[in-house]
Amino acid sequence: MTRHPDDATPLPTDAPGVQLQPAAYEKLLDALRGSIARLAADEPFERLVVPPVISRATIERAGYVASFPHLLGTVHSYTGSAADWRQLAPLIAESGPWHLRQTVSDLVLLPAACYPVYATLAGQDLKQPARFGVEAQCFRQEATAEPGRLRTFRMAELVTAGTPAHCLDWREHWLARVADWLEALGLKPSIDLADDPFFGGGRRLYQAAQRAQELKFELRVELADGLVQAIASANIHKDHFGEAFAFAADGAPAHTACTAFGLDRIALALLHTHGPRPVDWPATISTALNGD
């Protein structure tokens, strides 16, 4: 059946958690980008578009490998000789282990848009808060393929680094601001204390500490009938990245905070709430989204 050109519903692929986006969906993402940019226009964010890969050394230094090895996607490349490949190539047609001579490279797939930012601050002592607006195509090896739990997805983030007081005030400001923004888009977010999916024997301890310190809040909405997921978050990292990358604020290890927007999940929530054709949505939603 031919799809209507205004239908923004993504198409599934044979890879769980990977979807194809039609033109109307991409137009919706562009509108979300513009709306977030207008939301952030009163702060001096340095805008960066982040590649979908990151240095393996940087992600190791950031602590991601130790905390979330089950989510990380690595980049491997063939390192054998032509003679080796003559033996391996016939295995392709049989879906055999043609990749036996692939070895891990100096890159990994980017798990979150903010990670490259912290390395750019290495060695600095910030006299004023740093602010970045970033966007990237990210990857996480999710264990489920429920709607919205994509393995490859677009993420926009607002990131700041500075003193503990600055980061805490900034996070509280943006948590409320994003909630109001989602309400204006016709969504009804709940604001929930949350934790990250740490891996290994210490995960419960890490999660309990994260909740006790109220480091992570998620804004959750319905993406499908009966399915509620986080579509945005507001986070405090304390001095984790300041210590890891040796940058300071007023002479002490800097604190950092970020506000993350799951662009694909927000789009899916809007399609679920308002229908598959954005051109048919109420005028109030279009105004809130496009700034008309």
Buried (B, 14 or more C-beta within 10 A) or exposed (E): EEEEEBBBBBEEEEEBBBBEBBEBBEBBBEBBBEBBBEBBEEBEBEEBEBEBBBBBEBBEBBBBBEBBEEBBBBBEEBEBEEEEEEEBEEEEEEEEEBEEBBEEEEBBBBBBBBBBBBBEBEEBEBEEBBBBBBBBBBBBBBEEBEBBBBBBBBBBBBBBBBBBEBBBEBBBBBBEBBBEBBEBBBBEBEBEEBBBEBBEEEBEEBBEEBEEEEBBBBBBBBBBEEBBBBBBBBBBBBBBBBEBBBBBBEEEBBBBBBBBBBBBBBBBBBBBBBBBBBEEBEEEBBEBBBEE
